[in-house]
């Protein structure tokens, strides 16, 4: 298992490569500094640099699906760059950050617009048919739902920790509503790989968590 320092170094190397692929004309290192500082803010328990690294690793698996893998990777970096669990506009603020930062970095207007669109898409995780960039990003972001039981339990505990300011009864009600919404979707995953490898275990995990929330042990 990598240390935090190793994860940070690997992420910095990856950011530099992605920025170069995007045609960046400025030194990407200061942007990595700001992004990684944001991803390491103390209010985060799940939406951390570990989540960013996991999403990027999942994108490696799905890279052949995306029309513009570079835009999708940039969107992964920005999709939770602004995150406050007590606010609802995180995705919009993250997209706006991308719209400011990427032109400064030297990324062209079309790719910047695509990155911002993809970040906003993570509000719903509902890409349109044929939106291969959106499908790749959303599947990579939701792949945590398909972890083994221990990994999923750690994810659920981290989500609860981020909402530590919410009383238990209110959290169970709200979380159960989220789980029911996800389970009610015709498909959680839109890429062929995600559908084949992540759909079934994700649905089992969601159903098990929902059962625990609605019938907690005494």
KAJO-V705050 format. One record per residue. RES is the residue in one letter. SS is DSSP state (A for helix, B for strand, O for the rest). PHI is phi as a letter, one per 40 degrees, with the letter a starting at -180 (999 if undefined). NEAR is the number of other ideal C-beta (glycine too) atoms within 10 Angstrom. Layout:
res={RES;RES}
ss={SS;SS}
phi={PHI;PHI}
near={NEAR;NEAR}
This chain:
res={X;X;X;X;X;X;X;X;X;X;X;X;X;X;X;X;X;X;X;X;X;X;X;X;X;X;X;X;X;X;X;X;X;X;X;X;X;X;X;X;X;X;X;X;X;X;X;X;X;X;X;X;X;X;X;X;X;X;X;X;X;X;X;X;X;X;X;X;X;X;X;X;X;X;X;X;X;X;X;X;X;X;X;X;X;X;X;X;X;X;X;X;X;X;X;X;X;X;X;X;X;X;X;X;X;X;X;X;X;X;X;X;X;X;X;X;X;X;X;X;X;X;X;X;X;X;X;X;X;X;X;X;X;X;X;X;X;X;X;X;X;X;X;X;X;X;X;X;X;X;X;X;X;X;X;X;X;X;X;X;X;X;X;X;X;X;X;X;X;X;X;X;X;X;X;X;X;X;X;X;X;X;X;X;X;X;X;X;X;X;X;X;X;X;X;X;X;X;X;X;X;X;X;X;X;X;X;X;X;X;X;X;X;X;X;X;X;X}
ss={O;O;O;A;A;A;A;A;A;A;A;A;A;A;A;A;A;A;A;A;A;O;O;O;O;O;O;O;A;A;A;A;A;A;A;A;A;A;A;O;O;O;O;O;O;O;O;O;A;A;A;A;A;A;A;A;A;A;A;A;A;A;A;A;A;O;O;O;A;A;A;A;A;A;A;A;A;A;O;O;O;O;O;O;O;O;O;O;O;A;A;A;A;A;A;A;A;A;A;A;A;A;A;A;A;O;O;O;A;A;A;A;A;A;A;A;A;A;A;A;A;O;O;O;O;O;O;O;O;O;O;A;A;A;A;A;A;A;A;A;A;A;A;A;A;A;O;O;A;A;A;A;A;A;A;A;A;A;A;A;A;A;O;O;O;O;O;A;A;A;A;A;A;A;A;A;A;A;A;A;A;A;A;O;O;O;O;O;O;O;O;A;A;A;A;A;A;O;A;A;A;A;A;A;A;A;A;A;A;A;A;A;A;A;O;O;O;O}
phi={999;c;c;d;c;c;c;c;c;c;c;c;c;c;d;c;c;c;c;c;c;c;g;d;b;b;c;c;d;c;c;c;d;c;c;c;c;c;c;b;c;c;c;c;b;b;c;b;c;c;c;d;c;c;c;c;c;c;c;d;c;b;d;c;c;c;c;b;d;c;c;c;c;c;c;c;c;c;c;b;c;b;a;b;c;c;b;b;b;d;c;c;c;c;c;c;c;c;c;c;c;c;c;c;c;h;c;c;c;c;c;d;c;c;c;c;c;c;d;c;c;c;c;b;f;b;c;c;d;g;c;c;c;c;c;c;c;c;c;c;c;c;c;d;c;c;c;c;d;c;c;c;c;c;c;c;c;c;c;d;c;c;b;c;c;c;d;d;c;c;c;d;c;c;c;c;c;c;c;c;c;c;c;c;c;d;a;c;b;b;c;d;c;c;c;c;b;b;c;c;c;c;c;c;c;c;c;c;c;c;d;c;c;c;b;c;c;c}
near={4;11;8;11;8;10;17;17;12;13;19;16;11;19;23;16;13;21;25;11;13;22;12;19;11;12;12;20;11;11;19;20;12;12;21;18;11;19;21;13;13;5;13;20;16;20;22;19;18;15;21;24;18;19;23;19;12;24;22;12;17;22;14;12;20;23;14;18;19;21;27;27;26;29;31;27;27;25;28;22;23;20;21;14;17;9;10;8;12;19;19;15;14;23;24;16;18;27;16;10;19;24;12;12;19;14;23;12;10;10;16;20;14;22;30;23;16;27;29;17;23;23;13;10;18;12;20;9;7;9;18;19;22;24;25;32;29;24;29;30;21;21;24;22;22;23;18;10;11;8;13;20;15;14;18;22;11;17;18;16;13;18;16;10;9;16;9;9;8;10;16;16;13;13;18;16;12;14;21;12;9;16;13;7;11;4;8;22;25;23;22;13;16;25;14;10;16;23;18;13;16;22;16;14;22;20;12;15;20;18;12;14;18;12;8;9;4;3}
